[in-house]
Amino acid sequence: MKPVRLRPQALADLQEEVRYYRRQASTATAEGMVAASRKVLDQIERNPGIGSSRIGESLSIPKLKNWRFTGFPLVWFYFERDDFVDVARLLGERQDILSILK
């Protein structure tokens, strides 16, 4: 098991998503998104190799992996390091992910 470490931008992304779901839906939905986020990060901690490297390969960003949420159109982007998981971004599936990550 490798602990996850959120970069400042990943934390900012998460905070923005919480604000978005609170505004557009409800506090309960925002809290559900946070719980789903924690579940995904727990899965990544237990098995960092589960993520897809397809987007990282298409952008020539070595070792960039991603893993999506269940129930929300969100994706965590991360790098597996020797002793931790370096979480770089949380992006929405409808965003222009390729342009953002360039």
N, C-alpha and C positions, 0 to 999 in steps of 0.2 A: 504494500500500500504506500502510495506517495501522496503527501498532502498537497492540496491545491493552494496556489498563491495567486490572487487576483491582482493584475497590474492596475494602476490608478485608472486607466481608460476603461478597463473591464468593469471596475466598480462603478464608474460614472455611467457606463452603459446600463448596468443593472438598476441604478437609481433612476435613470431616465425611463426605463421600462416600467418601474413601479409607479412613477408619476403618470405615465401614459395610461396604464390600466386603471388606476384610481380615477382619472378624469373621464376616460371613455366608457368605463364599465362600473366598477364599484371598488370599495376598499377590500371587500371579500375576494374579488377577482384578483386584485393586486397581491393580496396575501397568498392566494392559490398559486400565482405565478412564482412568488418567492419560494414557496414550498416545493414546487416543481423544479425550480432552479437548483435548490439544495440537493434534491434527489439526483439530478443529473450530475452535479459536481461530486456527489458521493460515489456514483457509478464510475466516474472518471478517476477518482482517487483509488478505487479498488482495482480498476483495470484500465490504465491509461491507453492501452493499445486498441481500445474499442472504436476510437474515432476514425473517420474517413480522412484520407490524405489527398483525395481527388482535387479539391480546390487549391490546396497548397501546391500540388504538382502543377496545376494549370497556371499558377501565378509564379512558378519557380521560387517558392518559399519553402526551403527544405524543412521537413519534419512538422510542418503546420498540419494539425488535425482539427476536425470539427465533429461535434456531436449535438444533435438536435433534441429539443424538448418534446415530451408527449403532452398534447393538449394546448400548446402555445406555439405560434410560428416563430420560434427563436432558436438560435444556434450559438453554442459556445465554441470559440476558436482557441486552441491551446497548443503548447509544445511540451512534449515529455522530456524533462531534464533528468539527470542522473538521480537526484534525490527529491525532486518535487515536480509538480505539474504547473507550468507557467501559463496561466490563463490570460490571453491577450485581449479578447473582445467578446462581447455579447451582441449579436446582430440579429435583426429581423429577417426572415426569409424573403420578405418583399423588398428589402433594401437592395441597392446595387452593390452587393457584397464584393464583387470583383474589383470595382472601382475604389471602394473604401479600403480594401486590404492592399492595394498596389503600393 
